[in-house]
């Protein structure tokens, strides 16, 4: 089982008891504001998401980690790697992404988890390049992306909703873990 420990977090595969707390995050309009059209997701949709994330682990050897706080055992959200098939113009690619509940914002958890995920991508999975895709205007994600050392590569339109997305990249052969 793939797990990563950071000073404050455990990044791990998904457990059955993660469904409700992740559905709570997905059901919060603040957490979903910059995701697709901003719609919240219910318990059933969250269960489908987690099932798809676990399938990607099995198929690709990487996926989205559940992010657990070591101090309390609470599920804070996710971070990890995925193949951004929804955006054909960036393919082939592996993207890093994250989503944390608003109560966990502003404490450095997103940056800590994302940094550990980049190290995992380079050291454990041997990837030489990772991208990140965010909606233009999402300054919180831009801050995490900048802390990771990623640089803007291009802007594209979301294929369904049409709003601008910014694609960032990092060459992991130059990444300083």
SULJO-V398844 format. One record per residue. N is the residue number from 1. PHI is phi in degrees with one decimal (none if undefined). D_LAST is the distance of its C-alpha to the last C-alpha in whole Angstrom. Layout:
n phi d_last
N PHI D_LAST
N PHI D_LAST
This chain:
n phi d_last
1 none 22
2 -83.8 19
3 -138.3 17
4 -130.8 14
5 -106.5 15
6 -113.8 13
7 -55.1 15
8 -123.5 17
9 -132.0 17
10 -118.1 18
11 -100.1 17
12 -149.6 20
13 -70.2 22
14 -81.7 25
15 -112.1 28
16 -57.2 32
17 -77.3 32
18 -83.9 29
19 -58.8 32
20 -64.9 33
21 -63.9 31
22 -70.6 29
23 -64.1 32
24 -63.2 33
25 -64.2 29
26 -65.0 31
27 -88.4 34
28 -93.2 33
29 -57.8 34
30 -67.2 31
31 -70.4 28
32 -99.4 30
33 -50.8 31
34 -97.4 28
35 -98.6 28
36 47.3 31
37 -92.8 34
38 87.0 33
39 -68.9 35
40 -77.6 35
41 -120.8 34
42 -88.8 37
43 -60.0 36
44 -63.9 37
45 -65.1 35
46 -64.1 32
47 -61.4 33
48 -63.9 33
49 -59.5 30
50 -61.9 28
51 -60.8 30
52 -66.1 29
53 -63.5 25
54 -67.4 26
55 -62.5 28
56 -64.6 25
57 -56.9 23
58 -67.1 26
59 -83.4 26
60 -104.3 23
61 83.7 21
62 -152.2 19
63 179.2 20
64 -91.5 20
65 -83.6 19
66 -72.1 21
67 -107.6 20
68 -113.6 21
69 -76.3 22
70 -63.2 22
71 -66.5 24
72 -119.8 27
73 79.9 26
74 -70.6 26
75 -82.3 25
76 -92.6 23
77 146.2 23
78 -140.6 20
79 -150.7 17
80 160.3 16
81 -117.2 17
82 -153.0 20
83 -94.2 22
84 -81.3 24
85 -62.6 27
86 -68.2 29
87 -124.4 28
88 -56.4 29
89 -69.8 29
90 -102.6 25
91 -77.5 25
92 -76.9 24
93 -160.9 21
94 -123.8 18
95 -112.3 18
96 -97.2 16
97 -149.4 18
98 -158.2 19
99 -154.4 22
100 -119.8 23
101 -65.7 26
102 -54.8 27
103 -67.1 28
104 -106.4 24
105 -73.6 23
106 74.3 22
107 -118.2 20
108 83.4 17
109 -65.8 17
110 -61.3 16
111 -66.2 13
112 -63.5 12
113 -68.9 13
114 -67.2 11
115 -60.8 8
116 -63.5 8
117 -68.1 10
118 -63.9 8
119 -61.2 6
120 -60.3 10
121 -59.7 11
122 -79.0 9
123 -79.8 9
124 -94.5 13
125 -109.2 14
126 65.7 14
127 -73.0 14
128 -104.6 13
129 -153.6 14
130 -134.1 14
131 -113.8 16
132 -136.7 17
133 -121.5 21
134 -135.9 23
135 -73.3 26
136 -59.1 27
137 107.1 28
138 -81.2 25
139 -67.7 24
140 -63.7 22
141 -66.5 20
142 -57.9 20
143 -63.1 18
144 -63.2 15
145 -57.9 15
146 -64.1 15
147 -61.9 12
148 -76.7 10
149 86.3 11
150 -79.4 13
151 -122.0 16
152 -61.8 20
153 -112.6 21
154 -171.5 25
155 -118.1 27
156 -137.7 29
157 -91.7 32
158 -59.3 31
159 -65.7 34
160 -104.8 36
161 -98.4 35
162 81.6 35
163 -73.8 33
164 -73.6 30
165 -116.9 27
166 -108.1 24
167 -103.2 21
168 -112.1 18
169 -141.2 16
170 -142.8 12
171 -86.3 12
172 -71.6 9
173 -70.5 11
174 -107.4 9
175 -68.0 6
176 -102.2 4
177 -71.1 0
